[in-house]
Amino acid sequence: MSVNNDIIITASAGTGKTYRLVNHYLMAFDESFRKRERLDVHNVLCITFTKKAAREMKERIVSEIDSRFLTSQDRRWQELRGRMPFSWISTIHSFCERLLRESALHLSLDPGFEVVTGMDYYTKLTNLVRSYFEEHIDELGDLLKYTGIDNAMSLLRASLTRHRYEVLSSDPLKLSRVCSNSQNKSLLAQKAHEVYKEHSKRLFQLFRSEFTQANELDFDELLLMTRDLLKDHPDVQERYSERFRYILVDEFQDTDTLQTEIINLLHVPSKNYRLFVGDPKQSIYAFRGADVSVFNKTQEEFYKSGLLTETLDTNYRSRSELVEFQNALFSLIMPKGVSNEYFRTSYLDRVKAHKEKTTDPSKHVKLLLSDNTDDSDNVAAFVSQLLGKTMVFSNQKGREAAREVQPQDIAILLRKFTRVSSYENSLNALGIPFFTSGSRGFFERSEVNGILSWLEFLADPLDDSAFIRLSMSPAFRLSLDQLFSLKRGYDHFIQAIFDDRYQGPELLKTMLMEHRELKHVTRPGVLVEKFIAESNYMSRLAVLPDADRMTANTLKLVDMIKELERRKSGLRDLLASFRSTEDFSEEPEAALEAESSNSIKIMTVHQSKGLEFPIVIVGDCFWQSKALQTPFVTFDNNSFAIVPREKKEEPLPQEIEEMKLLENEKQYEEEKRTLYVALTRARDLLAISLNGLPTDGKPWSKMLKNTLYDPEDMTISQSVSDYIEIITPNARKLTPGLSAHESITRIDTSLVDPIADPSLGKYISPTRLMAEHPEYFELEEFFEFERNTLKAKRDTTAHGNLAHKILEELGRQRKGLSAVTLDEIVESYSVPDAFEDTIDEADRQSVFSKLLALSQHPLIMEIMNSERVFSEISVQRRLEDFILQGVIDKLYSIDSTWRIIDFKYANRNLAKEKMHSFQLEFYVYLLKDTLDVERATVIYLKSGETMEVHLSDAREFERLLKELIYRRGGVLDET
């Protein structure tokens, strides 16, 4: 078959798709060499689904080029080999990035743009959506009524993340029976859809403007800008369509409409040629935007246009018994559907097996039945029976060899990782080594959550949920009974900790006393290392069953925090970044063993796609699906519908109800394909674990009913009974000789364990001294945690934090213009995510109004017109063996003299004046040898009153400091 044709190839699992694609790439050069036509690597574009696939594709092509040169000694192959580093073999996103950098000037784009992803990107995007939402909330009324406030903002964010192209390119669903009655549900739905469309467009324009101005593009923008470049600039489209004589697309079933639009813009009939290779039965990435209907529609267009279609129908991967089982099962699960239902997949062509039937008489499909929903013990028991057993294995050429089963022969595949820890624990209990690939539970792991909870508790001591997670973490391991006893009689745990009757871990109280001061002047990474050292965290992990993994995850978190803190100003910002990425994060756990180690591989079905293993166990087949989280947006035929949360008394408009049912059908079809991928990874042996009660609410259970098993008595269906054996495994703990041929090395953390810095324990702040000596400052109790005032105090703390955050901006200068006024700062201020749980709209307005009332205050004007301003500046001074430290709200100069301002979100209170005076004297003392501070002033933000403080006798103040430090147990030289 000539390469100078448009071709679409359907390649079932294991039928040599990659071989066919590599061969087509080389055939293009074969043909050009034969015809003496000029063809270079930049004339062949090859699009793959992942970077790993692109790398492997390039390696296979290079290997084949080497073979052809050695066979033919044709120097043209050698020259081609030297050009391969410049070839266009990449993912669609890498291709678009390369193309945009080449043609950036056509879009007024800086070719040095950065492709952004990760935590910083998601934080910035979330903040952008929140700011837009708050600014335009009055215009979103119909959408808010239809979906609710929180859901409306989530939907707007989804219009930038999951559905950008779809929302921009489709129209609101047209509803019938829309009348003028304001109570009409259809009318509200129609208006809500129109509002959503309009504001999604405006939000996208704002997003593009801000990110482009910062010279940043995300993955979706790479695609959209490439489409726009090719569509709106005919000269650019013509140049690239002439450059790429051949366009090869791998995994075509996992593309979407936008990607296909880009590919088709590069194609000009008779000028260049397309090759699409894929398998609609393996389209399982709808959650990432993949659309199987693209493949099915394209295939139909090829049929109708008389273009070439090809089917690869010989399986080179699996034993013939497994191939026959797949044919029998999936011809029932995937019957031929309605012709225009392109989201469905049909198992039309039976696949032939390349390997002959084995001489091994045993059946190669095993069925494990569990009464319990948790089948992990049953799966682990089956694994233990397999390991060390002699079994006949076959290679891709069909040759057989008997040998012992090793851990690396086996993969456990799961549709969801909800209970992956159960499988890990069951394997651990039997001494079986395993490698878990890309678990999504990193931030949910107790060792990770414990450290993050410590930071959250430091940031907000009244966060009881953070305290509970911290207390039950490996650092302290308190039980629920202990927590209940600790909190009895108190509204919050923090009250119990500072009560004289406190019965909890003394270490926790000691660390909290010290760290709550350090958090103001110490980076989060240092705080975490100090927490790990002082709590003996690593030692506590070492005695736990999963010590290696927990240690590795802890070290990984420390690295993540240190990396993030370089770009974040403090603890609250860092925690806000972690929170903002929860919905997006796919952060894997730290890897203990290399993926190539001699261990059982545990992975999701999606991670297994494109892989194969001698033995595959598909666990948790009766997993429970969750109903689609409403509200959600669904798309069909260039229309979109928002499906809201249903109310019994208010049925959905008919058109929306139909769209909802259609979306459910699409999801069910997708799960048929995930099952197909799962059951086609095995070369020699397949085990299927049916766990718990089968119901139609469990997708795989529903589709396996009457195709694999009879639901009445759980017997094997007649259509597949020739291939399956039901087994009941008995667990056995492995001896070292059976577990693996290579030892599993425990992580040595001695060189990376944080070293406790004793100097950190000698940091002294004014707040710390006031807390430890309330009697000196004539305070009855520094913390004042009386129950009747607790909520007010928490509100005041949150309000004060917000006011301080806003006032940080005071004194900022416009470029070449006057200072930014307090009015302008307040009116343009967007409340950060860190305040989400403690500040509502009424709180925000309360703080804003009090600050606006101070806009003409003489000291505010003085700061605004000062020569130099430092905000929230940390200053330190050594006092013999101790470090005195403080954070000054404002340090500024007027006529070359320096002044200090401290903001108090309160009215002036005579009972606290001595404390406030001491605090400012402390600051002046810290700076006495560095700057000549003329004046230090407290501004009470609620009333506008001020208190001026002067340090009249520095030596006397130093004597007082030594006395207070001495009282707390310090030892100072009194000379």
RONU-667133 format. One record per residue (C-alpha): x, y, z. Coordinates in pm, whole numbers. Each point is the difference from the previous one (the first is absolute). Example, Ala and Ser with C-alpha at 12.3 -4.5 7.8 and 13.67 -1.06 7.14 Angstrom:
<pts>
     east    north       up
     1230     -450      780
      137      344      -66
</pts>
This chain:
<pts>
     east    north       up
        0        0        0
      143      337     -101
       57      258      270
     -140      262     -234
     -353      -60      120
     -221      116      285
      -43     -305      225
     -183      -73      324
       98     -317      185
     -198     -174      273
      239     -197      219
     -138     -215      282
      207      -60      312
      325     -187      -66
      -28        7     -380
      325      184      -75
     -118      361      -27
      340      149       81
      177     -232     -245
     -241      110     -273
       57      367       75
      380      -33        7
      -11     -194     -324
     -213      271     -166
      249      268      108
      287     -194     -157
     -202      -90     -312
      -28      372      -74
      381       20      -26
       21     -334     -179
     -230      138     -267
      179      334      -24
      338     -176      -35
     -140     -225     -272
     -152      291     -191
      304      221       71
     -227      261      156
      125      234      270
     -147      -78      343
      142      108      336
     -101      -63      363
     -170      341       17
     -237     -116     -276
     -153     -277      215
     -212       95      300
      -76     -274      252
     -238       78      291
       -6     -231      303
     -207        6      318
      278       26      260
      362      115       15
      101     -353       96
     -171     -136     -312
      174      264     -215
      338      -95      147
      -61     -371      -55
     -126       62     -352
      313      194      -87
      223     -272      150
     -175     -272     -201
       28      200     -321
      371       65       62
       54     -370       70
     -172      -94     -327
      203      260     -192
      320     -153      142
     -113     -346     -115
      -77      122     -349
      336      169      -33
      184     -312      118
     -197     -211     -247
       16      229     -303
      308      218       70
     -204      280     -161
      151      320      141
     -332      178      -28
     -117     -201      305
      311      107      188
      -65      364      -89
     -362      -38      111
      122     -147      330
      205      314       61
     -304      219      -62
     -234     -182      242
       67      236      296
     -179      267     -208
     -301     -216      -85
     -357      109       76
     -100     -294      222
     -177      134      307
     -324       45      190
     -257      239     -144
       86      257      267
      374      -16      -68
      -71       32     -372
     -217      307       56
      261      156      227
      270      -48     -265
     -222      137     -275
     -102      306      208
      361       86       84
       83      -11     -371
     -294      223      -95
      -59      201      318
       29      340     -166
     -318      -66     -202
     -189       -1      331
      199      284      163
      127     -266      236
      343       -2      160
      171     -319     -130
      161      -39      341
     -337      -72      166
      -15     -241      292
     -234     -301        6
     -150        1      348
     -144     -280      208
       20     -123      358
      -89      157      332
       87      362      -79
     -203      -11     -319
     -310     -144      168
       27      250      285
       21      290     -244
     -291     -135     -204
     -217      -56      309
       72      352      127
      -89      143     -342
     -336     -181       -2
      -77      102      357
       86      364      -68
     -213        4     -316
     -288     -169      180
        0      252      285
       28      295     -237
     -290     -114     -220
     -222     -173      254
     -283      248      -57
      -10      -99     -369
      -14     -374       75
     -339        3      173
     -181     -250     -224
      291     -244        8
       21       29      380
     -373      -73       37
       29     -298     -234
      309     -165      151
       83      167      332
      293      232       75
      277     -255       60
     -106     -212     -295
      -12      302     -231
      362       84       76
      104     -364      -50
     -174       -3     -338
      178      319     -104
      331     -153      100
      -87     -311     -202
      -55      223     -304
      373       80       18
      132     -339      106
     -203     -298     -123
     -232      150     -263
      173      305     -149
      -25      -95     -366
     -343     -159       35
     -158      301      172
      157      247     -242
     -109     -199     -306
     -354     -100      100
     -326      179       68
     -244      -22      290
     -257     -276      -41
     -327      140     -133
     -289      -86      229
     -363      -29     -103
     -300      121      201
      184      310      121
     -268      250      108
       19      345      153
     -105     -121      345
      295       82      228
      -55     -325      191
       35     -210     -312
      287     -248       49
       81       -9     -371
       23      378      -17
      244       10      293
      202     -285     -157
       15      180     -335
      117      325      160
      255     -186      215
      145     -168     -309
       34      332     -180
      164      162      303
      242     -291       25
       95       23     -366
       52      378       14
      209        0      315
      202     -305     -106
      103      197     -308
       85      308      203
      190     -204      257
      198     -166     -278
       89      339     -149
      122      116      341
      194     -323       47
      165       31     -342
       84      365       58
      160      -55      341
      191     -314      -89
      117      131     -337
      114      322      164
      204     -215      240
      131     -190     -308
     -161     -323      121
     -208     -260     -184
     -166     -310      140
      -61     -322     -192
     -346      102     -126
      135      333     -123
      270     -180     -199
     -276     -179     -191
     -235      294      -39
      272      239     -118
      133     -257     -246
     -351      -48     -140
      -46      377      -28
      343       42     -161
      -75     -256     -271
     -358      116      -50
       56      375       -8
      333       13     -184
      -27     -180     -337
      368       58      -78
      103     -181      319
     -248     -282      -68
      134      -37     -353
      362       -7      117
      -59     -282      249
     -227     -202     -226
      278        6     -260
      264      -88      257
     -181     -307      138
      -38     -248     -285
     -111     -271      242
     -206       45      319
       -9     -307      226
     -223       -6      309
       32     -272      264
     -276      -80      255
     -249      187     -215
     -287     -124      219
      131      224      281
       -3      327     -194
     -270      265       25
     -174      232     -242
      250      285       40
      304     -221      -57
     -164     -153     -305
      -81      348     -130
      370       91       22
      102     -318     -184
     -256       58     -273
      116      362      -43
      346     -138      -79
     -146     -238     -260
      -55       95     -362
     -135     -282     -223
      250     -129     -255
      271      220      151
       59     -200      319
     -131     -322      153
     -143     -102      338
       33     -326      188
     -229      -45      302
       64     -302      223
     -211      -89      301
     -256     -225      163
     -336      146      105
      -34     -287      249
      293      153      192
     -125      359       18
        1       53      379
      106      362       53
     -331      188      -21
       82      166      333
      292      167     -180
     -210      104     -295
       54     -302     -230
     -303      -67     -218
      -46     -342     -159
     -255      145     -240
      287      178     -181
      146     -336     -103
     -338     -150      -88
     -107      300     -210
      336       17     -177
      -15     -370      -79
     -349       42     -145
      119      297     -210
      284     -213     -137
     -246     -275      -96
     -235      245     -173
      285      181     -181
      159     -319     -128
      318       59      201
      199     -295      128
     -101     -180      320
      195     -283      157
      -54     -235      294
      277     -170      197
     -165     -314      130
      280     -233      107
       93        8      368
      375      -49       59
      -21       59      377
     -227     -256      163
      -46     -374        0
     -266     -125     -238
     -218     -103      297
        1      358      128
      -75      142     -346
     -295     -237      -42
     -128       98      345
       21      370      -95
     -189      -65     -324
     -275     -192      178
      -43      251      283
       22      333     -181
     -213      -97     -298
     -278      -17      263
      101      311      198
       59      215     -310
     -271      -98     -249
      -56      191     -320
     -174      330       82
     -208      261     -182
      195      146     -291
      -16      364      106
       85      -59      368
      367       74      -45
       76      -14      373
      -61     -376        0
      259     -264      -80
      -76     -330     -170
      205     -319        4
      -52      -76     -368
      310     -190     -105
      107     -314      180
      373       -1       65
      224     -288     -104
      278     -131      225
      354      -17     -135
      109     -236      278
     -113     -359      -25
     -186     -168      281
      223      -87      290
      102     -349       98
      -98       97      355
     -344     -159       56
     -102      236      286
     -239      287      -63
      158      341      -35
     -284      216      132
      -53      -29      374
     -304      132      185
       45      107      364
     -326       33      194
      -18      203      322
     -299       47      226
      159      318      132
       21      326     -188
      367       17      100
      167     -272     -206
      359      102       80
       71     -302      225
     -137     -234     -265
      212      161     -272
      313      -10      217
      -65     -365       83
      -23      -81     -371
      327      183      -62
      169     -196      278
     -111     -326     -161
      139      107     -337
      344      112      117
      259     -274      -23
     -236     -223     -196
      127     -144     -330
     -208      125     -292
       23       -8     -377
       64      348     -145
       -5      105     -365
      182      279     -180
     -127      216     -287
      116     -259     -254
     -212     -264      170
      290     -201      140
      -63     -155      339
      226      -51      299
      -71     -126      351
      141      194      296
      -90      123      347
     -238      292       35
      177      314      123
     -161      311      156
       89      207     -308
     -221     -228     -214
     -316      119      174
     -206      319      -24
     -304       86      211
     -230      237     -189
     -267      210      170
     -263      225     -154
       23      232      300
      269       50      263
     -253       54      278
      118     -308      190
      352      -36     -134
      141        9      354
     -196     -320       78
      184     -185     -277
      332      141      118
      -70     -106      358
     -107     -351     -105
      312      -48     -212
      216      141      281
     -152     -244      247
      112     -290     -219
      347      142      -63
      -63       61     -370
      193      290     -159
     -205      244     -205
       28      326     -192
     -300      233       -3
       -5      212     -312
     -114      359       34
     -235      -17      299
     -219      309       22
      -14      -27      378
      320      194       72
     -166      289      186
     -230     -244      180
      283     -212      141
       15       31      379
      370       89        3
      -56      280     -253
     -326      119      152
      158       14      345
      263      252     -108
     -243      214     -199
     -242       -7      294
      277      134      227
       46      297     -234
     -377       53      -19
      -29      -10      379
      282      252       33
     -174      228     -250
     -334      -31      182
       14     -142      357
     -381      -19        6
       -8     -245     -293
     -114     -310      188
       -7     -224     -307
      368       75      -62
       77      -82      363
     -183     -334      -24
      193      -99     -313
      325      109      165
      -72     -189      324
      -85     -325     -180
      304       26     -229
      322     -194       64
      134      299      198
     -231      -59      298
     -236     -290      -86
     -278       96      239
     -315     -211       -3
     -352      132      -42
      -63      -71      369
      302      210       95
     -114      285     -222
     -350      -16      142
      139        9      354
      233      289      -86
     -276      219     -142
     -257      -75      268
     -115      329      152
      153      222     -269
     -127      148     -323
      339      -38     -170
      308     -214       52
      223      306       33
     -178       88      323
       82     -340      146
      364       29     -102
       51      324      194
     -199     -110      302
      197      -94      314
     -191     -329        6
      125     -101     -346
       58     -377      -18
      112      -35     -361
      353      -47     -143
      229      253      165
      217        5     -314
     -293      134     -202
      -52      292      240
      372       82       14
       34       -4     -378
     -312      211      -46
      126      267      243
      322       33     -195
     -118      -46     -359
     -289      246       19
      258      276       37
      247     -143     -251
     -270      -13     -269
       22      379      -35
      373        7      -73
       85     -349     -124
      -60     -157     -338
     -255     -285      -12
      270     -244     -114
      204       72      312
     -311      -36      216
      -69     -341     -152
      357     -122       48
      -10      123      359
     -333     -181       54
      144     -322     -143
      311       23      218
     -169       97      328
     -282     -255      -31
      242     -280      -99
     -223      -44     -303
      235     -223     -197
       58     -228      299
     -372      -31       55
      -50      -90     -366
      277     -259       14
     -198     -232      230
     -315        4     -213
      -82     -276     -253
       42      219     -309
      306      187      129
      191       25     -327
     -289      152     -192
      -93      238      282
      359      120       31
       29       58     -374
     -330      190      -11
      110      220      291
      325       92     -172
     -187       70     -321
     -239      237      181
      292      190      154
      147       47     -348
     -336      118     -135
      -41      255      280
      352      135      -49
      -56       31     -374
     -333      176       46
      116      237      274
      250      154     -242
     -295      152     -183
     -240       58      293
       31      268      266
     -101     -195      307
     -182     -278      176
     -355      104      -92
       85       46     -367
      168     -340      -11
     -299     -173      161
     -234      182     -238
      199     -140     -291
      -38     -355      129
     -375       50       49
      -54      152     -343
      149     -302     -175
     -205     -268      178
     -246      -33     -287
      275      -30     -260
      283     -177      176
      120     -335     -131
      307        8      219
      136     -356       26
      152     -147      310
      375      -26       23
      128     -314     -173
      168     -257      220
      105     -244     -263
       91       58     -358
     -282      -79     -237
      227     -268     -144
       63     -167      338
     -101     -358       69
     -330       91      163
     -375      -22      -54
     -125      302     -193
     -318      167      130
     -153      257     -232
     -324      137     -133
     -144     -129     -326
       79      337     -157
      366      -26      101
       19     -349     -149
     -113      108     -346
      268      -83     -255
      167     -247      238
       -9     -378       23
       87     -252      272
       32     -377       13
     -259      -18      279
     -275      255       63
     -238        6      296
     -292      239      -39
     -110       82      354
     -310      168      143
     -211      -73     -309
     -319       84      188
      114      354       75
     -279      242       75
      -43      294     -232
     -104      338      130
     -285      192     -151
      112      289     -216
       73      295      227
     -261      263      -73
        1      257     -126
      208      -90     -302
       29      112     -360
      -62     -246     -281
       43       42     -374
     -161     -146     -313
      -45      119     -359
      161      340       59
     -227       72      296
       65       -5      371
     -230      -53      296
       53       68      369
     -156     -279      202
      -87      142      344
      -58     -182      327
     -347     -149      -30
     -288       77      231
     -295     -239       13
     -247      283      -13
      175      158     -301
       62     -247     -284
      264       95     -255
     -106      143     -337
      -39     -288     -244
      297       94     -221
      234       18      299
     -130     -330      136
       76     -159     -339
      352      146        0
       55     -137      350
     -111     -349     -103
      223       20     -306
      298       93      218
      -71     -302      222
       -4     -220     -310
      333      143     -114
      152      -72      340
     -125     -358       -6
      144      -53     -349
      333      137      124
        2     -258      280
      -50     -279     -254
      321      117     -159
      190       17      332
     -101     -361       62
      125      -94     -347
      337      165       67
       27     -176      336
      -74     -346     -138
      235       28     -299
      329       74      185
       84     -365       78
      232     -218     -207
      -33     -335      183
     -242       12      291
     -296      220       89
     -175        7      338
     -326      187       57
     -111       78      355
     -374       34       55
      -45      152      343
     -317       48      204
     -355       10     -128
      -58       65     -369
     -240      287      -73
      -86      217     -298
      142      299      189
      345     -149      -53
       90       51     -368
      223     -304      -55
     -238     -216      203
     -286      105     -227
      186      -72     -323
      143     -332      122
     -342     -122      109
     -118     -276     -237
      315       44     -210
      258     -129      249
     -215     -135      282
     -358      -96       86
     -119      239      274
     -238     -258      150
      264     -243      122
      328      171     -104
       86     -279     -244
      197       58     -319
     -200       94     -309
      -16     -268     -266
      154      227     -267
      335       23      184
       -1     -313      217
      260     -176     -219
      264      254       99
      -60       65      373
       76     -174      324
     -135      114      339
      263      -19      275
       14       62      374
      357       93       93
      162      -69      338
      251      254      121
      358      -96       86
      272      230      125
      300        1     -227
      344     -111      102
      286      232     -105
       93     -238     -278
     -339       34     -161
      -57      373       39
      251      121     -257
      341      -71     -150
      116      351       89
      -21      137      351
     -222      296       77
      223      272      142
     -131      208      289
       55      371      -37
      295      138      197
     -113      342      119
      301       81      215
      146      237     -257
     -324      182      -71
     -160       16      345
      -30      363      110
      256      102      261
     -159      177      294
      131      356       27
       35       77      373
       11      373      -70
     -363      -12     -109
      -97      -66      360
      163      330      105
     -208      237     -211
     -188      253      214
     -289      218     -120
     -196      261      197
     -317     -207      -31
      178     -299      148
      121      200      299
     -347      145       54
     -156     -347      -16
      241     -139      258
      -19      298      240
     -362      126        3
       47      114      359
      263      258     -104
     -232      150     -260
     -290        1      245
     -198     -245     -213
     -224     -254      171
       60     -256     -277
      181       65     -324
     -206     -239     -210
     -338       94      146
     -185     -308     -121
     -325       54      190
     -278     -181     -182
     -235      294      -17
      258      209     -185
      165     -273     -210
     -193       49     -322
       41      375       20
      373      -42       50
       29     -235     -298
     -195      247     -213
      222      284      122
      313     -200      -80
     -122      -75     -352
     -106      364      -51
      336      120      129
      190     -235     -230
     -198      125     -298
       52      365       97
      376      -57       33
        9     -173     -339
     -172      297     -164
      220      255      174
      313     -177     -128
      -74      179     -329
        3      344      162
      300      202     -116
       29     -176     -334
       88      249     -275
     -133       13     -352
      270        3     -262
       89      366      -49
     -323      114      167
     -138       70      344
      -45     -254      275
     -295     -239       -9
     -265      122      245
     -162     -214      268
     -336       52     -171
      138     -149     -322
      162     -291      184
     -320      -93      185
     -233       38     -298
      218     -219     -225
       91     -259      262
      -93     -367      -54
      -11     -213      315
      254     -287      -30
     -103     -366       20
      177      -31      337
     -290      196      157
     -274     -206     -164
      -95     -195      314
        8      296      241
     -121      305     -195
     -343       32     -157
     -145      291     -197
     -125      181      311
      344      -31      160
      165      133     -312
     -226      303      -13
       55       65      371
      379        5      -40
      -17      204     -320
     -225      266      154
      228       48      301
      306       39     -222
     -177      239     -236
      -87      217      301
      374       42       60
       90       99     -355
       67      364      101
      159      -83      336
      319      210       44
      222     -305       59
     -150     -186     -295
       72      302     -220
      351       17      148
       73     -360      -96
     -145       56     -345
      225      301      -63
      313     -137      166
      336      -32     -171
       49     -371       64
     -234     -263      145
       57     -357      121
     -304     -214       80
       -9     -302      233
      377       19       32
      173     -257      221
      283      139      215
      236     -182      236
      263       90      258
      229     -224      203
      -12       25      378
      289     -224      106
     -117     -359      -67
     -350       99     -102
     -146      145     -320
     -258      273       53
     -241       19     -291
     -305      194     -106
     -216       77     -302
      -70      371      -48
     -321       96     -181
      143      320     -155
      351      143        9
       24      321     -203
      205      319      -33
     -107      364       -4
      267      266      -58
      267     -268       48
     -130      -98      346
     -147     -343       66
     -337      -76      156
     -187     -314      103
     -374      -68      -23
     -174     -298      159
     -363      -68      -96
     -245     -138      258
     -341     -107     -121
     -167      119      318
     -107      303      198
      250      151      239
       -4     -199      325
      174      135      311
       40     -352      137
      224      -93     -293
      198      321      -40
      297     -130      200
       18     -305     -227
      -26      208     -319
      259      247      128
      242     -283       81
      -45     -143     -350
       96      326     -172
      288       67      239
      120     -350      -90
       -3       92     -371
      186      326       57
      259     -187      208
       53     -250     -282
       86      285     -238
      192      229      237
      345      -76     -145
     -124       -6     -360
     -249      281      -43
      -78      308      201
     -372      -52       62
     -160      332       85
     -344     -129       91
     -204     -317       40
     -379       16       -8
     -292     -235       46
     -309       68     -216
     -320     -154      134
     -184      -75     -323
     -354      -13      139
        8      351      151
      293      171     -172
      156       84      339
      378      -13       32
      257      -61      272
      353      133      -46
      288     -192      159
      362      102       61
      290     -210      128
      138      241      260
      265     -228      154
      135     -280     -215
      227     -138      277
     -291      -25      242
     -212     -173     -265
      281     -247      -64
       16      -74      375
     -379      -67       -7
       38     -239     -295
      271     -196      183
     -218      -23      307
     -297     -134     -195
      218     -248     -187
      160     -108      327
     -344      -64      148
      -84     -234     -287
      304     -213       71
      261      165     -219
      351       62      127
      152      337      -81
      322      166       92
     -108      285      230
      324      193      -31
</pts>
